[in-house]
């Protein structure tokens, strides 16, 4: 009986230690996400401001897709955070397609296709705020 109590106590202690690590692990994951996302978004903004041509938007599309792949390549300890990051990666893939469509429209000198691509980009950007708030919410300790 004494050994069984020792095992139960050891199990409880192990669970307590592991659950105390969860906020630290989540903070580390969130910091990694921030360190991955922010420089890429700064590079995209810089590219957009300095070059407003078809090759620039093609490069932007590659940056968006690379960031989405980077975020998806990692496992997350929390389902809530993992789901939020998955949604953000999908949004980044859409932004990549939008940028590629806009690049193609600029290269073809087709203003109608350009307008459609800009409208799609506007819809994607509207959803970005909500998606980022989900990630932020999953990163804040309860």
C-alpha positions as CSV (number, residue, x, y, z in Angstrom):
1,X,0.0,0.0,0.0
2,X,2.9,2.4,0.9
3,X,4.5,1.8,-2.5
4,X,1.2,2.5,-4.3
5,X,0.8,5.9,-2.5
6,X,4.4,6.7,-3.4
7,X,3.7,6.0,-7.1
8,X,0.5,8.1,-7.0
9,X,2.4,10.9,-5.3
10,X,5.2,10.7,-7.8
11,X,2.6,10.7,-10.7
12,X,0.9,13.8,-9.2
13,X,4.2,15.5,-8.7
14,X,5.2,14.7,-12.3
15,X,1.9,16.1,-13.6
16,X,2.3,19.2,-11.6
17,X,5.8,19.8,-12.9
18,X,4.7,19.2,-16.5
19,X,1.7,21.4,-16.3
20,X,3.9,24.2,-14.8
21,X,6.0,23.9,-17.9
22,X,3.1,24.5,-20.3
23,X,3.0,28.3,-20.0
24,X,6.8,28.4,-20.6
25,X,6.5,26.1,-23.6
26,X,3.6,28.2,-25.0
27,X,5.5,31.4,-24.5
28,X,8.5,29.9,-26.3
29,X,6.3,28.8,-29.2
30,X,4.6,32.2,-29.4
31,X,8.0,33.9,-29.4
32,X,9.2,31.6,-32.2
33,X,6.0,32.5,-34.2
34,X,6.7,36.2,-33.7
35,X,10.3,35.8,-34.7
36,X,9.3,34.0,-37.9
37,X,6.4,36.2,-38.9
38,X,7.6,39.8,-38.1
39,X,10.7,39.9,-40.3
40,X,8.9,38.3,-43.2
41,X,6.1,40.8,-43.0
42,X,8.6,43.7,-42.8
43,X,10.3,42.4,-45.9
44,X,7.0,42.1,-47.7
45,X,6.1,45.7,-46.7
46,X,9.5,47.0,-47.8
47,X,9.2,45.2,-51.1
48,X,5.7,46.5,-51.7
49,X,6.8,50.1,-50.9
50,X,10.0,50.1,-52.9
51,X,8.8,48.2,-56.0
52,X,5.3,48.3,-57.4
53,X,5.8,46.0,-60.4
54,X,5.1,42.4,-61.4
55,X,8.4,40.9,-60.3
56,X,8.0,42.5,-56.9
57,X,4.6,40.9,-56.4
58,X,5.9,37.6,-57.6
59,X,8.7,37.8,-54.9
60,X,6.0,38.8,-52.3
61,X,4.0,35.7,-53.2
62,X,7.1,33.5,-52.6
63,X,7.7,35.2,-49.2
64,X,4.1,34.6,-48.1
65,X,4.2,30.9,-49.2
66,X,7.6,30.4,-47.5
67,X,6.2,31.8,-44.3
68,X,3.1,29.6,-44.5
69,X,5.3,26.5,-45.0
70,X,7.6,27.5,-42.1
71,X,4.6,27.8,-39.7
72,X,3.1,24.5,-40.9
73,X,6.4,22.6,-40.5
74,X,6.3,23.0,-36.7
75,X,4.3,21.1,-34.2
76,X,2.5,23.1,-31.5
77,X,1.9,21.9,-27.9
78,X,-1.6,23.4,-27.7
79,X,-4.4,22.4,-30.1
80,X,-5.8,25.9,-29.8
81,X,-2.5,27.5,-30.8
82,X,-2.0,24.9,-33.6
83,X,-5.4,25.5,-35.0
84,X,-4.9,29.3,-35.0
85,X,-1.5,29.0,-36.7
86,X,-3.1,26.6,-39.3
87,X,-5.7,29.2,-40.1
88,X,-3.0,31.9,-40.4
89,X,-0.9,29.7,-42.7
90,X,-4.0,29.2,-44.9
91,X,-4.5,32.9,-45.0
92,X,-0.8,33.4,-46.0
93,X,-1.3,30.9,-48.8
94,X,-4.3,32.9,-50.0
95,X,-2.2,36.1,-49.8
96,X,0.4,34.4,-51.9
97,X,-2.1,33.5,-54.5
98,X,-3.5,37.0,-54.4
99,X,0.0,38.5,-54.9
100,X,0.7,36.0,-57.7
101,X,-2.6,37.0,-59.5
102,X,-1.7,40.6,-59.1
103,X,1.7,40.0,-60.5
104,X,0.3,38.2,-63.5
105,X,-2.2,41.0,-64.0
106,X,0.5,43.7,-64.0
107,X,2.7,41.6,-66.3
108,X,-0.3,41.2,-68.7
109,X,-1.2,44.9,-68.3
110,X,-4.7,43.8,-67.6
111,X,-6.4,46.4,-65.3
112,X,-9.6,44.3,-64.9
113,X,-7.6,41.3,-63.6
114,X,-5.6,43.7,-61.4
115,X,-8.7,45.1,-59.9
116,X,-10.0,41.6,-59.1
117,X,-6.7,40.7,-57.5
118,X,-6.7,43.9,-55.4
119,X,-10.3,43.1,-54.3
120,X,-9.3,39.6,-53.3
121,X,-6.3,41.0,-51.4
122,X,-8.6,43.3,-49.5
123,X,-10.8,40.4,-48.4
124,X,-7.8,38.5,-47.2
125,X,-6.5,41.4,-45.3
126,X,-9.8,41.9,-43.5
127,X,-9.6,38.3,-42.2
128,X,-5.9,38.7,-41.2
129,X,-6.8,40.7,-38.1
130,X,-9.2,38.1,-36.8
131,X,-6.7,35.3,-37.4
132,X,-3.9,37.2,-35.7
133,X,-6.2,37.8,-32.7
134,X,-6.8,34.1,-32.4
135,X,-3.0,33.4,-32.3
136,X,-2.6,36.2,-29.7
137,X,-5.4,34.8,-27.6
138,X,-3.9,31.4,-27.6
139,X,-0.5,32.8,-26.6
140,X,-1.9,34.8,-23.6
141,X,-1.7,32.6,-20.4
142,X,-5.0,32.0,-18.7
